[in-house]
Amino acid sequence: MEGVFEHLKGVSEVLTGYAGGSADTATYRQVSAGSTEHAESVQITYDPSQISYGELLKNLLLCGARSDAAKPTGARSRRPISFCNFAADDEQQQVAQAYIEQLNDADVFDQPIVTQVAPLDEFYAAEDYHQNFIKRNPLHPYVVVHDLPQIRQLQAQFPEMYQQQ
């Protein structure tokens, strides 16, 4: 999802990392093994005068709705549309919950969005080799199969929100 957010107008920084858990187990090897309490996450710095939290959610859910990378670690057995959204405050939590309910009520997807909206306790930046992964690894199979189609979908669905990198 890093790539989609990096291409949104109003987003100034996207940091790949891990939410929840403890600092001593916030490593890619431990988190991807599913033995920690972390969720693979992105921390987004954005200008709310250019893009709202709700618009960020819309792009997460509509452009990346079937991305395994957006699923929390340990949630591989959930339905295909499964995310963990960490809210910085009560307002973000309410906005996220209302938007998910709106999409489910409108039957936007074949299956309901099964998600967890939880308070953000801690965020740990991922290792340096995970930052700007798409730019540094444009031919990596994961980038080609997952990230580039999501970025093209963003550009097609929301051209007014898209910015070239």
N, C-alpha and C positions, 0 to 999 in steps of 0.2 A: 504493500500500500504506500510505501515511501514515495514511489514514482508518481502516483496520482496526486498526492498532496503537494509534491514539489512543483507540479504543473498548474496549481490553482492560483489565480490572481489573489493577492492579499496575503499569501503564505510566504513568510520570509525565511523560515528554517524548519527542517524536518530532521529530527534526531531519532535514530533507530535504537531501541533498547528493550528493557524488561520492566514491567509494572508488577508491584507486589513483591512478596518474598523478602529475602534478606540480601544484603550486599555480598556476603561471602559465597552465595550460590548463584549470583547474577552473571553467569558465563554462558556463552552459546552452547557449549558442550553439555553442561548440566541442565539448562532449560530445555534444549531440544530432546534430551533423553526423557523428559517428562517427570523428573524426580524432584522438582522444586515447586514452589507455590507461585511461580512467576507466569506472566502471560507475555508473549512477544508483543511489543507495542511500538508505537511511534509517539513522540512528543512533538506537537506542532506549535510553532510560534506564528501568530497571524495578527493582521490588523483588522479589528472588528468593524472599522469604518468601510472596509472593502469586501469582507466576507464574514458571515455570521457563523456561530457555532452550529446552527441548524443546517447551513449550507455545507459545512464540513461533514456533518453526519450524512446528509443526502449523498454526497460523493462517496463516502465510505460504503454506504448501503447499496447504492445503485450502480456504482462502477466496480466495486470490489466484492459484490455479494456472494460470489462463489470461490473466493480465494482461500485456500487452505492456510496461507500465511497469516490471514487475519483472525484465524481461530485461536482461542487461548490454548496454551499447552495443556495436554491431557483431555481436550474436548474433541478429539478426532472422531468419536462415535456419535456426536450430535448430528442433527439434521444439517443439510448442506449450507443453510444460511445461518451461520452461527458466529457471533462476535462477542468480544468482551469490550465494553466501552467503560473507560474509567473517567468519571466526572470529577472535575476540580472543585465543584461546589454544588449546593442543592439546586440552583437554577439550571446548571448543565444537566444534572440528573433528571430533572423534570422535563426539560426539552427533549432529551434523548428518549425517555420513556414514552412521551406523547407522540414523537415522530414514529417510533417503532409501532405503536398501536395504530397510528393513522395508516401506515403502509400495510399492516396486517388486515385492518378493516377494509381496505380498498383492494385486497387480494392482488397486490402488485406482483407477488412471486407465486410460483406453484405451491410452495410450502411456506408455513409461517416463519417469520424471523424468530429464531430461538437465541436469545441473547441474555447477557448478564450486564446490568448497569450498576457499577459499584463505585464507591468513593475511591479516589486515587490516594493511596497511602504513601507509596514510594515509587520513584522511577529511577532506574539505573541505565546509564548509557551503555549500549553494546560496544563491543570491541571495535577498534578503529577500522578494521577491514570490513565491517558491516555498514559503515557510514558511506553515503553516496555510492551505494553498491551498483546501481544501474549505470551510472556514469563510468565507473571504474571497470565494470564487467558487462558491457552491452551484448556480448554474445553468449553469456552464461545461459545454459538451458532453462533455468528457472525464470530468468529475466525475459527470454524469448517467449516462453510458453505462458507465463502469468502476468508479468508486469507490463510488457509492451502492449498486449491486447487491452489491458485496463486503461492505459494512457490513451490509446486510440478511441476507446469507448467514451472516455471523458471528453475528448476533443469533439467527437460526433454528437454526444448527448447534450453537452453544456459548452458550446463554443464560446459563449460570452464569459465563461469562467476560466477558460483555458489560457495558459501563458506558456510560450515556448521557453525552454531552458537553454 
